[in-house]
């Protein structure tokens, strides 16, 4: 009798085991840094700048690579720094991914539609720029975006520059844009949608570099390579 009952239980259980879905890692947009001891502020001169734009981990995988993101950034009006030169120390961020404070991977600047040398104009006259911090485990990219003064003002952030810089980047990014990939000699088309996130970053100027208030809104961008 016992053996008959055991066979009956196995007959019911085995199909369910065979059809069970495989265990997958968290497939969210990003990991909330504060859950792992991190912050939505990077670190600069004892204060911080808001990580006010996030490129979702749900974006096309190609976009989340170093080269792939640069291709996307160039399509929406940004490029590497003038002549590859960076002045000043790198900023750091703790994204709660177990690595602690890590340096920015790059700084990209507004190119004014002039490939290669447009960022030299931004360095001289001021404009929009952002720092990139990839999150380990998810692949999401956290951006510290701001609009800055010209070189004569030591590239300080303009009044309301965190909100303005963020909104300018998003305005350039949202929708469908096509750019040329010089490495692969082909055109890439990207479709970008935005979601506003609130309640993650406290609004105001407390702890913010330059004492410039920001509204606490984080823009989540999901980028699809078509």
C-alpha positions as CSV (number, residue, x, y, z in Angstrom):
1,X,0.0,0.0,0.0
2,X,2.8,2.4,0.9
3,X,4.6,1.7,-2.4
4,X,1.4,2.5,-4.3
5,X,1.0,5.8,-2.5
6,X,4.6,6.7,-3.2
7,X,4.2,6.0,-6.9
8,X,1.1,8.1,-7.0
9,X,2.8,11.1,-5.3
10,X,5.8,10.8,-7.7
11,X,3.4,10.7,-10.7
12,X,1.9,14.0,-9.6
13,X,5.2,15.6,-8.7
14,X,7.5,14.8,-11.5
15,X,5.6,16.6,-14.3
16,X,5.5,19.7,-12.1
17,X,9.3,19.5,-11.5
18,X,10.0,19.1,-15.2
19,X,7.8,22.1,-16.1
20,X,9.1,24.4,-13.4
21,X,10.5,27.7,-14.6
22,X,14.3,28.1,-14.1
23,X,15.4,30.3,-11.3
24,X,16.4,33.8,-12.7
25,X,18.2,36.7,-11.2
26,X,16.3,39.8,-10.4
27,X,15.3,41.3,-13.7
28,X,14.3,44.8,-12.4
29,X,15.4,48.1,-13.8
30,X,18.1,48.5,-11.2
31,X,19.0,47.7,-7.6
32,X,18.1,50.4,-5.1
33,X,21.6,51.5,-3.8
34,X,20.3,52.3,-0.3
35,X,19.4,48.7,0.2
36,X,23.1,47.8,0.0
37,X,24.5,50.7,2.0
38,X,24.8,53.0,-1.0
39,X,23.3,56.3,-2.0
40,X,21.7,58.2,-4.8
41,X,24.4,60.9,-4.4
42,X,27.9,60.4,-5.6
43,X,30.8,61.8,-3.6
44,X,32.6,65.1,-4.4
45,X,34.5,67.3,-2.1
46,X,32.9,65.9,1.0
47,X,29.4,66.4,-0.5
48,X,27.6,64.8,-3.5
49,X,25.9,65.2,-6.8
50,X,22.6,63.6,-7.5
51,X,22.5,60.4,-9.6
52,X,19.5,61.8,-11.3
53,X,19.3,59.7,-14.5
54,X,19.4,55.9,-14.6
55,X,19.7,53.8,-17.8
56,X,17.5,50.8,-17.0
57,X,19.0,47.3,-16.9
58,X,16.0,46.4,-19.1
59,X,17.6,48.3,-21.9
60,X,19.0,46.5,-24.9
61,X,22.2,44.7,-23.6
62,X,24.3,46.4,-26.3
63,X,23.5,49.8,-24.8
64,X,24.8,48.8,-21.4
65,X,28.4,48.1,-22.6
66,X,31.1,50.8,-22.5
67,X,31.3,51.1,-26.3
68,X,27.6,50.6,-26.8
69,X,26.6,53.3,-24.4
70,X,29.1,55.8,-26.0
71,X,27.4,55.1,-29.4
72,X,24.1,55.9,-27.8
73,X,25.4,59.0,-26.0
74,X,26.8,60.3,-29.3
75,X,23.4,59.8,-30.9
76,X,21.8,62.1,-28.4
77,X,24.4,64.8,-28.4
78,X,27.3,63.8,-26.1
79,X,30.8,62.6,-26.6
80,X,34.1,61.9,-24.8
81,X,36.0,64.8,-23.3
82,X,38.0,67.3,-25.3
83,X,41.1,65.5,-26.7
84,X,40.6,62.8,-24.2
85,X,41.7,65.1,-21.4
86,X,40.1,65.2,-17.9
87,X,40.9,67.9,-15.4
88,X,40.2,67.2,-11.7
89,X,39.8,64.1,-9.6
90,X,37.2,61.5,-10.5
91,X,34.1,61.4,-8.4
92,X,33.0,58.1,-6.7
93,X,29.7,56.5,-5.9
94,X,28.5,53.6,-3.8
95,X,25.7,51.9,-5.8
96,X,24.9,49.3,-3.1
97,X,26.3,46.4,-5.2
98,X,28.9,45.2,-2.8
99,X,31.9,47.1,-4.2
100,X,31.8,50.2,-2.0
101,X,32.9,53.5,-3.5
102,X,34.0,53.2,-7.1
103,X,35.2,55.8,-9.6
104,X,33.2,57.1,-12.5
105,X,34.0,55.2,-15.6
106,X,33.8,58.2,-17.9
107,X,32.6,61.8,-18.2
108,X,30.7,62.7,-21.4
109,X,30.0,66.2,-22.5
110,X,27.7,68.0,-24.8
111,X,29.1,67.9,-28.3
112,X,26.9,70.6,-30.0
113,X,26.5,68.4,-33.1
114,X,30.3,68.5,-33.9
115,X,31.8,65.0,-33.7
116,X,35.2,64.7,-32.2
117,X,35.8,68.3,-31.2
118,X,32.4,69.6,-30.0
119,X,33.2,68.8,-26.4
120,X,36.1,71.2,-26.6
121,X,33.5,73.9,-27.1
122,X,31.6,72.7,-24.1
123,X,34.8,72.8,-22.0
124,X,35.4,76.4,-23.0
125,X,31.9,77.8,-23.0
126,X,30.0,75.5,-20.5
127,X,27.1,73.2,-21.2
128,X,25.7,69.8,-20.2
129,X,27.7,66.9,-19.0
130,X,27.4,63.7,-17.0
131,X,29.4,61.1,-15.1
132,X,28.8,57.4,-15.6
133,X,28.6,54.8,-12.8
134,X,27.7,51.2,-13.9
135,X,26.0,49.0,-11.3
136,X,27.5,45.6,-10.9
137,X,25.1,42.7,-11.1
138,X,22.3,44.5,-12.9
139,X,24.2,46.4,-15.6
140,X,22.1,49.6,-15.0
141,X,24.0,52.8,-15.6
142,X,23.7,55.6,-13.0
143,X,24.4,59.1,-14.4
144,X,25.2,62.3,-12.5
145,X,23.9,64.9,-14.9
146,X,24.4,68.7,-14.6
147,X,24.8,71.8,-16.6
148,X,28.0,73.8,-15.9
149,X,29.5,77.2,-16.3
150,X,32.4,77.9,-18.7
151,X,36.1,77.4,-17.9
152,X,36.5,80.9,-16.5
153,X,34.0,79.9,-13.8
154,X,36.0,76.7,-13.1
155,X,33.1,74.7,-14.5
156,X,30.9,75.3,-11.5
157,X,27.3,74.1,-11.8
158,X,24.9,76.8,-13.0
159,X,21.9,77.8,-10.7
160,X,19.4,74.9,-10.8
161,X,22.0,73.1,-12.9
162,X,21.2,69.6,-11.7
163,X,17.5,69.8,-12.7
164,X,18.3,71.7,-15.9
165,X,21.0,69.3,-17.0
166,X,18.9,66.2,-16.3
167,X,15.9,67.6,-18.2
168,X,18.0,68.7,-21.2
169,X,19.5,65.2,-21.5
170,X,16.1,63.5,-21.2
171,X,14.6,65.9,-23.8
172,X,17.4,64.9,-26.2
173,X,17.0,61.2,-25.5
174,X,13.3,60.5,-25.5
175,X,11.8,59.1,-28.7
176,X,13.5,57.6,-31.7
177,X,17.0,58.7,-32.8
178,X,19.4,57.3,-35.3
179,X,23.2,57.6,-35.2
180,X,26.2,56.3,-37.2
181,X,28.4,53.7,-35.7
182,X,31.9,54.4,-37.1
183,X,33.4,51.2,-35.7
184,X,30.9,48.9,-37.4
185,X,30.2,51.3,-40.3
186,X,26.4,51.1,-39.8
187,X,23.5,53.1,-38.5
188,X,21.9,52.4,-35.2
189,X,18.3,53.4,-34.2
190,X,17.4,53.8,-30.6
191,X,14.0,54.2,-29.0
192,X,14.0,55.7,-25.5
193,X,11.1,56.0,-23.0
194,X,11.2,57.8,-19.7
195,X,9.7,57.1,-16.3
196,X,9.8,59.6,-13.4
197,X,10.9,58.1,-10.1
198,X,10.2,59.9,-6.8
199,X,10.7,59.1,-3.2
200,X,14.3,57.7,-3.7
201,X,16.3,61.0,-3.6
202,X,15.4,63.6,-1.0
203,X,14.7,67.0,-2.6
204,X,16.6,70.1,-1.5
205,X,20.3,71.1,-1.1
206,X,21.2,69.1,1.9
207,X,24.5,67.3,1.2
208,X,24.5,68.6,-2.4
209,X,27.7,69.9,-4.0
210,X,27.8,73.7,-4.5
211,X,24.7,74.0,-2.3
212,X,22.4,73.8,-5.3
213,X,18.9,72.5,-4.6
214,X,17.4,69.7,-6.8
215,X,13.8,68.5,-7.0
216,X,14.5,64.8,-6.0
217,X,13.2,63.4,-9.3
218,X,15.2,60.6,-11.0
219,X,14.6,59.9,-14.6
220,X,14.6,56.3,-15.6
221,X,15.4,55.7,-19.3
222,X,14.8,52.4,-21.0
223,X,16.7,52.3,-24.3
224,X,15.9,49.8,-27.0
225,X,18.2,49.2,-29.9
226,X,16.0,48.6,-32.9
